[in-house]
Amino acid sequence: MDLLQLQLLLDATKITLGLALTSLLVGLVLAILFCVAEMQKNPLIAKPVSLFVTILRGLPEILIVFFVFFGGTHILFLLTDEFYDISPFWSGVVALSLIFASYASQTLRAAIQSVPKGQQQGAQALGMGPVRCFLRITLPQAWRLALPGLGNQWMVLLKDTALVSLIGVTDLMKQADLLSGSTYKPFTFLVAAATIYLIITLISQWLLKHLDNYINRFDAGVAK
């Protein structure tokens, strides 16, 4: 592998990380919205969202990527009677965000339900409204409980970024495949891609471990 090929792999790694981190941020926002909607007492809100999340979790990830990319183009054509090129990168972000949110919302819901009801009742007794109570009291405590599950889902999201190579995004997996085809050395570039994925995963695990230790530092102090 020469320097040019290595640079191409590193550039593709930046795209992979950008795709993963953007999908993570958008997915977390969607996860909170899905979670809140599913916990509503109004069935007209809770049931459709629950059905949508169930469909997302039941479909293979690659189908969701294809539906967003090709389906988005088709819907725009039906609405405007004109053909629009949809960015493969942003289509990938939408698809991966939906996939991540469908699982993360269930993790968040379980974490929110684990927060003692007395916390919310105490906040409301002090005059906090429902929205402020959720944002200031319930959600911060739920993040601490949900972090291990969300960390695992981040690992899955990182690997799922390889799916967007099938819709034209030159991510790490796509670039490794292109270099394999042009050099007839598939093993070399697949091993290189695997090594980069592994390095990112190890760094992610290290960061998650330190984040978990930080948010549980007071519990650890009590345990000692």
N, C-alpha and C positions, 0 to 999 in steps of 0.2 A: 504494500500500500504506500503510495507516494503522498507528498504533502498536499497536493491539490485534492486528492480523493479524501484525505483526512479532513480538509477544510470543508468539503461538501457535506461530509457526515456531521460535522460540528454545526454548520449552518442549518441542516435539517433538524438537528437536536434542538436548536433554538425555536424552530417552528413547533416541534412537538411540545416543548415546555410552555410556549405561549398558548398553544391550543389547550393543553391540560389545565393551566392556571386560570385562563379565561373561563373555561367550562366549569371549573371549580367555583369561581366567584358567582357566576350566573346561576349555577346549579344550587348553591346554598340559598340564594334569594328565592328561587323557585321552590326549594324544599320547605322553607319556612311558610311560604304561601300555601303550598299543598297541605302542609301539616295543620295550619290554622283552619283552612277550609274544611278538612276532614273532621276536625274536632267541633265544628259548628253544630248546634242543635237543630238548625233548620235543614231538613232533608233535601230541599231543593238546591242547597249549596253543597252539602256533604256528599250526597250520593253521586252526582255527576263527577265530582273531583275524585272520589274513591274509585269509580269505574275507570276513569282516565288513567289513574296511577296503576290500577290492576292491569290494564291493557299494556301499558309501558313495561311493566315488570314481566308480563307474560310473553312478549315478543322477543325474538333474538335481536341483539343489539345491531347487527348488520342491517336488518330490515328497517329499523328505525332510522339509521343513517340514510338508507336509500329512499325511504318515504319522505324524509325532510328535504333531501336534495332534489330528487326527481319530482316528488309531489308538489314541492314549493313552486317549481318552475311551471308545472301544469296548472296549479291554482291561479297563479298570476296571469297565465295565458287566458284562462276562462274569464277572469275578472276584467282584463284590459283588452283582450283580443290582440295582444302583442307579445312577442317572445322576449323574455329578459334572461340574461345570464346571471345566475345566482352564484355568489362566491362560494367555492367549495370549502374554504376555510371557515366562513361564518355558518355555512350549513352544518359543518362538523361541530362547531361550537354549540349550535342549537340542539343537535341530536345528542351529543354527549352530555349537555346540561340537563336535558330531559331524562336521560338514562340515570344520571347521577341523582337527580332530584327525586325520582320515583323510589329509590332505595333509601336515600338520606332522610326523606320525609318520615319514613316509618321509624328510623332510628331516633329522630328528633321527637316524634310523637311519644315513643316509649319513654324517652328521657323526661319530657315535660310531665307526663303522667306520674313519673317517679318523684317529682318535686312535691314535698308535703303540702297539702291543701292549706294548712295553717299559715304558710308563708304568704299566700295570696290573701287570705282572710285578714291577716295582720296589716298588710299593705293597704287593703281597702278600708280598714278601720282607721288608718291614718289619713284617709282622704284621697288616696290614689284612685284614678279611674282605671277601667279594665285594660285599656291599651297601654297606659303608662306602667301599670302593674306587671303586664306581660313583658314589656321591654326592659324594665328596670329590675324586676325581682325574679320572675319565672325563667325567662330565657337565659340570663347569665348562669343560673344554676344548672339549667338543662344542658348547656354547652359542655360543662365539666363532665356530666354523665354520658354525653353522646360522643365525646372525643374519640374513644377507642374504636367505636363503630365507624365514625366518619373517617378516621385514619385508614381503616381497611378499605373503605369505599374509594378513597383517594388513590390507593394502590391499584385498585381495579380500573379506575378512570384513566390512570397513567398508561396502563396496558391497552385499554380500549382505544386510545388515540391511533393505534395502528390501523383501525378500521377505516379511517378517513382516507387512507392511501388509495382505497378502491374508488373514491370519487374525485381523485385528481390532486389531492393535497400532497405536496412533496415533503412529507414528514420523514422522520428517521427511517421508518420501515420502507417507505417508497424509494428513498434515496439509496438505501442498501440494495434494494431490488434492481434499481437502474444500474448501479455500479456492477452488480453481479452479472447482469446481462451484457454489459459492454466489455467486461474483462474476462468473462467466463471463469470467475473465481467466486462462486456463490458462497462457499464455506467461509472464506476469509471475511467477507463483508457481513454475512449473517452473524458470525461470531463477534465482529466489531460492534454491530448493532445491539446484540445481546449484552455485551459488556457495558455499553453506555446505559442501556435500560437498567442493568443491575446496579451501576454506580448511582443513578438517580434514585433508585429504590432504597439503597442503603443510606443515602443522605436524607431522604424523606423519613426513614425510620428513626434516624438519629434526631432529626428536628422534632418529630412527633413525641419521642421519648422525653426530650427536654421540655417541650411544651406541656406534656402531661405532668412532669415533675413540678413545673412552675405553678400550674393551676391547682395542684394538690399539695402545695408546699405547707399549708397550714395543717392539713390532715396528717402529713408526715411528721410535723413537729409535735402534734398531739400523741402520735403513735410512739415517738421516742420517749 
